Each structure stands twice: as structure tokens, then as C-alpha cells.
Amino acid sequence: MSLTTDDFTEFMAEDPEDDPSLPLGDALDELAVDVEVDAVEEVRDVRERL
């Protein structure tokens, strides 16, 4: 299987809701989600389920 630029044309179209003056990093930051997880507690929870 191979991919060509034609495979991505629908994803390369400009979105009218996007602000072209906003830097990409700031735009991605708006989409980011902060997740705080206690890894030790999660591992213990999984072990208890097994």
C-alpha cells in the first residue's frame, strides 16, 4: 500500500474557522487537554482487576 499527495487533499483544505494569523503552536495548544494521572494508583487498579 502506498500513499500519494492525492490521498491527503481532503485534509489539506483550509478551514474557514481557522485564524491564519494564529501561530500553529498556539492553535494546537487550544486543542490540548491536560490529564493528570497517578500512574502508581492506575497500575494497582489494573492489578486488582486481574
C-alpha positions, -999 to 999 in steps of 0.1 A, spaced: 0 0 0 13 34 -8 1 69 -1 2 99 -25 -5 136 -21 -39 129 -36 -48 108 -5 -44 139 17 -62 165 -4 -93 165 18 -72 171 49 -52 200 33 -82 222 26 -83 254 46 -109 256 73 -128 289 73 -130 288 111 -92 288 114 -74 321 122 -44 322 98 -27 349 120 -26 325 150 7 306 152 4 268 148 17 261 183 -9 284 199 -36 268 178 -25 233 189 -24 245 225 -61 254 223 -68 218 213 -46 202 240 -61 185 271 -42 184 304 -45 150 320 -32 143 355 -29 106 363 -13 88 393 5 61 374 11 40 406 -26 41 415 -36 31 380 -12 1 380 -26 -10 413 -61 -7 400 -52 -29 370 -35 -55 391 -66 -57 414 -88 -63 384 -67 -92 372 
